[in-house]
Amino acid sequence: MNQYQAYVYAYPHKTAYRPLPAPPALRDVWASEQLDSLFLYMHVPFCEMRCGFCNLFTRTGAPEELTGAYLNALDRQATAALDALDGKGSFATAAFGGGTPTYFTAPELERLCDIAGRFPGFGTIPLGVETSPATATTDRLTVLAERGTTRISIGVQSFIDDEARAAVRPQKRAEVEAALDRIRAVGFPTLNIDLIYGIDGQTPATWTHSLNAALAWRPEEIYLYPLYVRPKTGLEHRAQDWDDQRATLYRIGRDHLLGEGYEQVSMRMFRRPSATANGTEYCCQTDGMIGLGCGARSYTSRLHYSFEYAVETRLVRSIIDDYVREDDFTTARVGFELDDDERRRRHLVQSLLQATGVDRSHYRSRFNTDPLDDFPADLTSFHDRGWLETSDDTIRLTPEGLAYSDAIGPALFSPHVQALMAAYKAR
């Protein structure tokens, strides 16, 4: 089986979303939901440059007029979301993602935090923010620290300049080191560094060099991402089959970090044990996310909803332009409705791809069934390949199973979701 099929960070994938035939009012969508442990996510679709591997919903070169209009639209959307919650709701964690949230200036970040501050608990709950070497400036970082940010994640990808250029990320190591120095100087409980393996020209020696360069900063978390080449991205036309290279580099990275005392949380995430209380913990299996911004998703137990999705520059810009002009955020217009099978499948996928695995008693209490009974063929197949181990309490991936997470996740997608994703035309 091809080890690298897709990174499953959510289920179902956004390419399975479709316009909802009768857009429901958000008040009705949230009326019967559990609201005691919500996640607030705010999406900023702006970057200073577009990396060759990036298929995120983002645009470059946004002028001040557009960023200001975007913040105004976020504020209007926040009003609609708060109205839908009808004064109820308790938030457990928050995150600003993108794009690059620190594309915003320091005053714009103040405004972003003011909008987030309209939601109960913001400022006291864990807050994670993504940044980049070019935008991690002292004034921006200071605003984020003063407004309660507990986790900063910086996309470095490689500490070797030639490899960064090969990934169409034209940055210098000196710029990266200066940004990391500023982050540590301002002070955040958790620093995460993202690295990528599978870049053209990367070798075990250069990969180990980047790992050690990252470790010199003693980050509380490190994410190791395999390079993917996706439609409509700068590296789309790469022809080389590099599965073996990625598999080798993954194992080198995993073993190196484990040897340095990190614990493996998932195929991608490694964490220092002392940092477990500083992140943005959230149980995405049980849903409950309010997403603000034109690239954000919102999750309830029965409906996932968002806006239209695109990667191509012209279409992204058009969707952002429509968003900043929108004055009615009271309905869900694009999304995916989850029936009982999809809810079980989502819980299984989101749990199994974590190192801790599926808590069978939690699954049974939620669905009144057992995952081994609900998904016998898939789980038996994984077990026979040596990817799965089971006990009375837990179903979890073996170390080899974790290495195959990007094959296991897609294999668990329902036929309905697979058909929707196959019919989606990348744009």
C-alpha positions in Angstrom: 0.0 0.0 0.0 1.2 3.5 -0.9 2.4 4.9 2.4 1.7 8.5 1.5 -1.9 9.0 0.3 -3.2 12.0 2.2 -2.8 13.9 5.4 -6.0 13.4 7.3 -6.3 16.4 9.7 -10.1 16.4 9.7 -12.9 14.1 8.6 -14.6 14.5 6.3 -12.2 16.5 4.1 -13.3 19.9 2.9 -13.5 18.7 -0.7 -16.5 16.6 0.4 -18.4 19.7 1.4 -21.2 20.9 -0.9 -23.6 23.8 -1.0 -26.4 22.9 1.4 -29.8 22.8 -0.5 -31.7 24.5 2.3 -29.2 26.6 4.3 -30.1 26.2 8.0 -30.1 29.0 10.5 -27.0 28.9 12.8 -29.3 29.2 15.8 -31.0 25.9 14.8 -27.6 24.2 14.0 -26.3 24.9 17.5 -29.6 24.6 19.4 -29.2 21.0 20.6 -25.3 20.9 20.8 -23.1 20.4 23.8 -21.6 23.8 24.4 -19.4 23.2 27.5 -16.0 22.7 25.8 -15.9 24.7 22.5 -12.9 25.5 20.3 -12.7 29.0 18.8 -10.7 29.1 15.5 -10.0 32.3 13.6 -8.7 32.1 10.1 -6.4 34.7 8.5 -6.1 34.0 4.7 -3.0 36.2 4.1 0.7 35.4 3.6 3.7 37.3 2.6 4.6 34.6 0.1 3.1 31.3 -1.2 5.2 28.2 -0.6 5.6 25.7 -3.4 3.9 22.9 -1.3 1.1 25.0 0.1 -2.6 24.2 -0.8 -4.0 26.3 2.0 -6.7 28.9 1.4 -4.6 32.0 1.4 -3.5 34.9 -0.8 -0.4 37.1 -0.9 0.1 40.8 -1.1 -3.1 41.9 0.7 -3.2 45.7 1.0 -4.2 47.4 4.3 -7.6 48.2 2.9 -8.3 44.5 2.4 -7.0 43.4 5.8 -9.1 46.1 7.5 -12.2 45.0 5.6 -11.5 41.4 6.5 -11.3 42.3 10.2 -14.6 44.1 9.9 -16.2 41.0 8.3 -14.7 38.8 11.1 -16.4 41.1 13.6 -19.8 40.8 11.8 -19.4 37.0 11.7 -18.5 36.9 15.4 -21.8 38.7 16.1 -23.7 36.1 14.2 -21.9 33.2 15.9 -22.5 34.7 19.4 -26.2 35.2 18.5 -26.4 31.6 17.4 -25.0 30.4 20.8 -27.7 32.5 22.5 -25.6 33.5 25.4 -24.5 30.0 26.1 -21.2 28.3 25.6 -17.9 27.8 27.3 -14.6 27.8 25.3 -11.8 25.4 26.2 -9.2 26.6 23.7 -8.6 28.9 20.8 -6.3 29.2 17.8 -5.4 31.7 15.1 -4.4 30.0 11.8 -4.1 30.7 8.2 -2.4 31.7 6.0 -0.2 33.5 8.4 -2.0 35.4 11.2 1.1 37.5 11.9 0.7 38.9 8.4 -1.5 41.3 10.3 0.3 44.3 11.8 0.5 44.7 15.6 -2.5 47.0 15.7 -4.4 44.6 13.5 -3.5 41.7 15.8 -4.9 43.8 18.7 -8.1 44.1 16.7 -8.2 40.4 16.0 -7.8 39.7 19.8 -10.5 42.1 20.6 -12.9 40.2 18.3 -11.8 36.9 19.8 -12.3 38.5 23.2 -16.0 38.7 22.6 -16.2 35.0 23.2 -16.3 33.7 26.8 -13.0 32.7 28.3 -10.7 34.2 25.7 -7.6 35.5 27.3 -7.6 32.8 30.0 -7.8 29.7 27.9 -4.9 28.2 25.8 -4.3 30.1 22.6 -2.2 28.9 19.7 -1.0 31.2 16.9 0.9 30.3 13.6 3.7 32.6 12.4 6.5 32.7 9.9 10.1 33.9 10.0 9.4 37.1 8.1 6.4 38.1 10.2 7.5 37.0 13.7 8.5 40.6 14.7 8.9 41.8 18.2 5.9 44.1 18.1 3.6 41.5 16.8 4.8 38.8 19.2 4.5 41.2 22.1 0.8 41.8 21.3 0.2 38.1 21.2 2.0 37.4 24.4 0.1 40.2 26.2 -3.2 38.8 25.0 -2.6 35.3 26.4 -1.0 33.3 23.6 0.4 30.1 25.0 1.7 28.4 21.9 3.6 29.8 18.9 4.0 27.6 15.8 6.6 28.6 13.2 7.0 27.0 9.8 10.7 26.6 9.2 10.6 23.5 7.0 14.4 23.3 6.6 17.4 25.1 8.1 19.3 24.6 4.9 18.8 27.5 2.4 19.1 25.4 -0.7 16.3 23.0 0.6 14.1 26.0 1.5 14.5 27.3 -2.1 13.7 23.8 -3.5 10.4 23.9 -1.6 9.7 27.3 -3.1 10.2 29.0 0.3 12.9 31.6 -0.3 14.1 32.2 3.2 17.6 32.4 4.8 18.6 30.4 7.9 19.8 33.7 9.5 16.2 35.0 9.2 14.8 31.9 10.8 17.3 32.0 13.7 16.5 35.7 14.3 12.8 35.0 14.4 13.3 32.1 16.8 15.4 34.4 19.0 12.6 36.9 19.1 10.1 34.3 19.9 12.1 33.0 22.8 12.9 36.5 24.0 9.3 37.6 24.2 8.4 34.3 25.9 5.7 31.8 25.2 5.1 28.5 27.2 5.1 26.4 24.0 7.2 26.8 20.8 6.5 24.5 17.9 8.8 24.2 14.9 7.5 22.6 11.7 9.9 20.7 9.5 9.4 19.0 6.1 11.0 15.8 4.8 11.1 14.7 1.2 12.4 17.9 -0.3 14.4 17.7 -3.5 18.1 17.2 -2.7 17.4 16.4 1.0 19.5 13.5 2.4 19.6 11.7 5.7 22.6 13.9 6.6 20.9 17.2 5.7 17.6 16.1 7.4 19.5 15.3 10.6 21.2 18.7 10.4 17.8 20.4 10.3 16.6 18.3 13.2 19.6 19.2 15.3 19.2 22.9 14.4 15.6 22.8 15.6 16.6 20.9 18.7 19.1 23.7 19.6 16.1 25.8 20.5 14.6 23.2 22.7 11.1 23.5 21.3 8.3 22.1 23.4 6.8 20.6 20.2 8.2 19.6 16.8 6.0 18.6 13.8 7.5 16.5 11.0 5.6 16.8 7.8 6.1 14.7 4.7 6.2 16.8 1.5 3.0 16.4 -0.5 2.6 17.7 -4.0 -1.0 18.9 -4.5 -3.0 20.3 -7.4 -2.7 24.0 -8.1 0.5 24.4 -6.0 3.9 25.5 -7.0 5.4 21.9 -6.9 2.4 20.3 -8.7 4.4 19.1 -11.7 7.0 17.2 -9.7 7.3 13.8 -11.4 9.7 11.9 -9.1 8.2 9.1 -7.0 9.9 9.6 -3.6 7.9 7.4 -1.2 11.0 5.4 -0.2 12.9 8.7 0.5 10.1 10.0 2.7 9.7 6.7 4.6 13.4 6.6 5.3 13.6 10.2 6.5 10.4 9.8 8.6 12.0 6.9 10.6 15.3 8.9 11.0 13.3 11.9 12.3 11.1 9.8 14.6 14.0 7.9 16.1 16.1 11.0 16.5 13.4 12.8 18.5 12.5 9.8 20.6 16.2 9.5 21.4 16.2 13.2 22.5 13.4 12.5 25.0 10.4 13.6 23.0 7.2 11.6 23.0 5.3 10.8 19.8 1.7 12.1 19.8 0.9 11.2 16.2 2.7 10.5 13.0 3.6 14.2 12.8 3.6 15.6 16.3 6.4 15.1 18.8 6.3 16.8 22.3 8.5 17.1 25.3 6.7 15.4 28.2 7.1 18.5 30.3 5.1 20.5 27.8 1.9 18.6 27.9 0.0 21.2 29.9 1.0 24.2 27.7 -0.6 23.4 24.3 -4.1 23.9 22.9 -5.6 20.6 24.0 -9.0 19.9 22.3 -10.9 16.7 21.7 -11.8 17.1 18.0 -13.6 13.7 18.1 -16.4 15.2 20.1 -16.8 18.3 17.9 -17.8 21.7 19.0 -15.8 24.3 17.0 -16.8 27.8 16.1 -14.7 28.8 13.0 -14.5 32.5 12.0 -13.0 33.6 8.7 -13.6 32.6 5.0 -11.3 29.5 5.3 -12.5 28.3 8.7 -14.7 25.4 9.4 -17.2 25.0 12.1 -18.1 21.6 13.6 -21.2 20.4 15.3 -22.0 16.7 16.0 -24.3 16.6 12.9 -23.1 19.3 10.6 -19.7 20.6 9.4 -19.9 23.9 7.6 -17.7 26.5 6.0 -17.4 28.7 2.9 -16.4 27.7 -0.7 -12.9 26.4 -1.0 -10.2 27.0 -3.6 -6.4 27.0 -4.0 -6.0 28.8 -7.3 -5.0 32.4 -6.7 -7.8 34.0 -8.8 -10.5 32.1 -7.1 -9.1 32.6 -3.6 -9.1 36.3 -4.1 -12.7 36.2 -5.4 -13.9 34.3 -2.3 -12.1 36.7 0.0 -13.6 39.6 -1.8 -17.1 38.1 -1.4 -16.4 37.4 2.3 -15.5 41.0 3.1 -18.7 42.3 1.5 -20.9 39.8 3.3 -23.3 41.2 5.8 -25.4 38.1 6.6 -23.6 35.3 8.5 -26.7 33.8 10.1 -26.9 30.6 8.0 -24.6 27.7 7.0 -24.4 27.5 3.2 -21.6 25.0 2.4 -21.0 21.9 4.4 -21.4 18.2 5.1 -24.2 16.5 7.2 -23.0 13.5 9.3 -25.3 10.5 9.8 -24.7 8.0 12.5 -22.2 6.0 10.4 -20.2 9.1 9.5 -20.1 10.2 13.2 -18.7 6.8 14.2 -16.2 6.9 11.4 -15.1 10.4 12.3 -14.5 9.4 15.9 -12.5 6.4 14.8 -10.4 8.3 12.3 -9.6 11.2 14.6 -8.8 8.9 17.5 -6.9 6.1 15.8 -4.4 8.5 14.2 -3.3 9.6 17.6 -0.7 7.5 19.4 -3.1 7.0 22.4 -5.6 5.4 20.0 -9.3 4.7 20.5 -10.7 4.5 24.0 -13.2 1.7 23.6 -15.3 2.6 26.7 -15.6 6.2 25.5 -16.6 5.0 22.0 -19.2 2.6 23.5 -20.6 5.3 25.8 -21.0 7.7 22.9 -22.4 5.3 20.3 -23.6 2.2 22.2 -21.5 0.0 20.0 -17.8 -1.2 19.8 -15.5 -0.1 17.0 -14.4 -3.7 16.3 -18.0 -4.5 15.6 -18.6 -1.3 13.5 -15.5 -1.6 11.3 -14.5 -5.3 11.4 -13.0 -5.5 7.9 -10.9 -2.4 8.1 -9.5 -3.0 11.6 -8.9 -6.7 10.8 -6.9 -5.7 7.7 -4.8 -3.2 9.7 -4.2 -5.8 12.4 -3.1 -8.4 9.9 -0.5 -6.0 8.5 0.9 -5.4 11.9 -0.4 -1.9 12.1 -2.9 -2.4 15.0 -2.9 -3.7 18.5 -6.0 -4.1 20.6 -6.8 -4.6 24.3 -10.0 -4.6 26.3 -9.6 -0.9 26.8 -7.8 0.5 23.7 -7.3 0.1 20.0 -4.1 1.8 18.9 -1.7 1.8 16.0 1.7 0.1 16.4 4.8 2.2 15.7 4.7 0.8 12.1 1.0 1.6 12.0 1.7 5.3 12.9 4.2 5.4 10.1 1.3 4.4 7.7 -1.1 7.0 9.1 -1.5 8.7 5.8 -2.7 5.4 4.2 -4.8 4.3 7.2 -6.8 7.5 7.4 -7.9 7.6 3.8 -8.7 3.9 3.9 -11.3 4.6 6.6 -13.2 7.2 4.5 -16.8 6.1 3.8 -17.7 5.3 0.1 -19.9 8.4 0.2 -17.1 10.7 1.2 -14.7 9.1 -1.3 -17.2 9.7 -4.1 -17.7 13.3 -3.2 -13.9 13.9 -3.0 -13.4 12.1 -6.3 -16.0 14.3 -7.9 -14.5 17.5 -6.6 -12.7 19.5 -9.2 -9.6 21.2 -7.9 -9.7 24.9 -8.4 
